[in-house]
Amino acid sequence: MKTSTLVTIYRLENLLNTQKENKDQFRLHQLLHINLIKRCYNSSDVLIDYDKKRVFMNIILDNTDKRNQKCKTTQKVMPTNLRYDNLTSFLKSCILEDDASIEFYKSQMTVFRSLKITTEKTVKIEESLNQ
């Protein structure tokens, strides 16, 4: 495996291990979790119930039909309900190591970092306004 691939996986795993200090950070992590699951399971409509430790999703059964790529409502899906014991372990098991997935993770982490910086600045501005 390439060094850059290992670095990307290492950074993604570290991101999954980080604590969510406030609701804005939780929402950012939630988006990352959903995108990771969608990528791994080729799924849509992912919903994570953190309290019940469940992931609900529709796994796309066949996305080779070019007609259906424009209109996802006609795609054949399998409704799925997964239970996990440990969210971080489950999400780490969703990490794929192919080149396309690695590029996807890089882009997700770039977006995550930029949103996190924006969120942190917004929180600081709101805190200063409330003083």
N, C-alpha and C positions, 0 to 999 in steps of 0.2 A: 504494500500500500504506500502511496506517495506521502511524503512529509506534509505537504499542504493539506491533504485529505485528513491526516491524523490531527493536525492543528485545528482544522475546522470542527471536527468531531469533538475534540477536547474543549474548545471554546463553547460549543453548543451544550455539551454536558455540564460545564460550569455554569452556564446561564440557567439551565434547568435546576441546578442545585441552589441557586441564590434565593434568599428570603424575600418575600413580597412585603414591603414595609407599610404600604398604604393601598387604598382601593384603586388608585390610578395605576400603580405598578402591578397590582393583581390583574387588572384588565389587560395590560400589555402582555403579561405572561399568559393569560388566558387565550389571547389571540395567537400567540406563539404555539401553545399547546394544541389548539384546534388545527392550525396549519400543518403542524407536524403529523398529527393523526390523519388528516386528509391526504397528505402525501403518502404516508405509509400504506394506508388501506384503500387508496383510490376511492375516497368516499365524499359524500356531500352531506349537508345538514348535520354537522357534528355538534353535539351538545354534551357538555361534561357536567355531571352532578357530583360536585366535590364532596358533598356531605355523605351521599350514599355510595360513593366510590364506583360510579357507573359512567360509561361512555355510550351514548346513543348516536347512531349514525346510519346513513344509507350507503351501503357499499355498492358502487357502480359495477354491474356485472359485465357489461360489454360496451366499451367506449370506442370500438373500432368503426362503428357506423358513422360516416362523415356527416350525415343528415342530423344526427342527434347532438353533435358538438355545438351547434348553434342554439338548439332548444333543449336544454337539459331535462325539461319536464317529461319528455318522451323516453328517456333512458330507462333501461331495466335496472332496478335496484333491489337490494336485499336489506330490509330493515334489520339492524343489528343492535344488540344490547350487551356490552362487555362489562364485566366487573374486574376491577383491579384491586390489589392489596396495597400497593405502594405506587403513588402517582409518578414519582421521579423514575423509579425502575421501569414502570410501564412506558413512559415517554422515551426513555433511553433505548428501550427495545424497539421503538418505532424508527430509530435512526437508520436510514439506508446508506450504503456506502458507494453507490454508483455515482458516476461523474455528474449526471444531471441533478441528482439529489443534493450532492455536495454544493453545486452552484446555487441551488434553491436555498439551502441553509445559509450560505454566505449572504445572499440577498435578504433573507429574513432577519439575520442578525444586524445587517446594516440598517434596515428599516427600524428594527427594535431599538437600536442605539439612538437613532435620530428622534424617534418618538419619545424615548426615555428622557433625553436631554430637553426636548420641548416640554414634556410633562413636568420635569423638575423645575424648569424656569417658570412655568405657569403657577405651580404650587408656591414658589418663593414670592412671586408677584402678589398672589392672593394673600399670603401670610403678611406681607408688608402692608397691604391695603387694609387688612383687618386690625392692625395695631393702632 
